[in-house]
Amino acid sequence: PYHVRINQNLYLEASLHSSDPSLELFLDTCVASPTRQNFTTRPYAIIKNGCVKDPTYSSYYSPYRHTLRFKFNAFQFVRSNPEVYLQCELVVCRAFDYSSRCHQGCVQRYKREANS
């Protein structure tokens, strides 16, 4: 566990441990939950489909393609225990594959209308 105060900046770094310099990382989705077992019932999206959802989120420069750095403000779920669990999904791509998920960036997904 990592202990922080509410609204304190929480800095994170993710790295791919590989000797291949042509690989890069992309943060696709990062959600928080009040429980470690369930990230679907009451999730809070910080990043979803590469799109920033939390206004306190910021990404930081890294000199390495295989390292991501970002931050957001710590928070607590209302009427819940003070613990917050984080689950992030990262994508590994070839650095210069411009058709890869890493180069698509934010992907808006729209719900389809249900016909009668």
N, C-alpha and C positions, 0 to 999 in steps of 0.2 A: 504493500500500500504506500501511496504517496500522499502526504497530508498537506493541504493548502487551505487558505481562507477563501471564503466566497468573494468573488470578483478579483481575486489575485490572478495575475497572468500565469498560465500553465503552458510551459514550453515543451514541445515534443520533437524528437528526431527519430526517423526510421531509416535504416541503412540496409542495403542488399549486400551480403557478404559473398562476393564473386570476384574472380580474377579477370572477368570479361569486361573491359572498359566500354564496350559498345552497348551495355544494358543501361536502362534508366527506369526510375520508379515514378508512378503516378498515384496520387491519393484519390481513389474513386469514391469511397464512402467512409464516413466516420460518424458513428452514432453512440449516444450515451444512454444508459439504462439505470434505474434504481436497484436492479437485481442482476446478479452475474449469470443467471440461468435464462433470462428472457430478454431478448433484444427486439422483439416484435410487438408486444402488447402496448408498451408506453415508451417508445424510443424518442429521443430528442436528437434530431439530425444536426450535425455540425457541418458536414459535407455530404451531399447525396448526388450520385451520378456525376461527380466532378464539379457540382455547383455549390457555392458557398451558401449555407442556410443560416449560420450564426453570425450576427453582425460584429462580434468580437474576434472572429477568426482572421488571422493574417498568416501568409506564408513568408518565409525568409529565404534569402539567397543561400545556396550551397554551391561551392566550387565543383562539386562532384554530382554527376547525373544519377548516381546510385544512392544518393542521400537526400531525404526530404526533411525540411525543418518548418514547423508551424507552431502557432500558439492560439489559444482562446482563453476567455475568462472562466475561472472555476465557478460552478454554480451548484445548487442543491435542488432536488425535486421537492415540490410542495407536498406536504403531508406524507412524507416518506422518511426512511432512515437517512442519515447524513452521507451515506456512501453513494458514489457514482461510479459506474463501471463503463469503460470505454472499449469499443470494438471498431477497428478500422480495417478496411479492405484496400489493399494496394495492388496495383497492376505492374507487372514487369514487361517491358517492351524493348525492342531494338531501338537504339537512340535515333536513327535516321530513317525509320519506317514511318513515313508521314500518313499512312493509312491506319496506323495502330491506335488503340484506345488512348494511349498516352498523349497523342497529338490531337485528339478530338476535343479535349477540354470538357466544358460543361455541356451535358447532354440533357435537354429537357425532355421528359417523357410525359406525354399527355394521355389522359384516360379516354377510352373510346366510349361513344354514346351507345347505350343499350337500346336496341329497337324492340318494339313489342312483338 
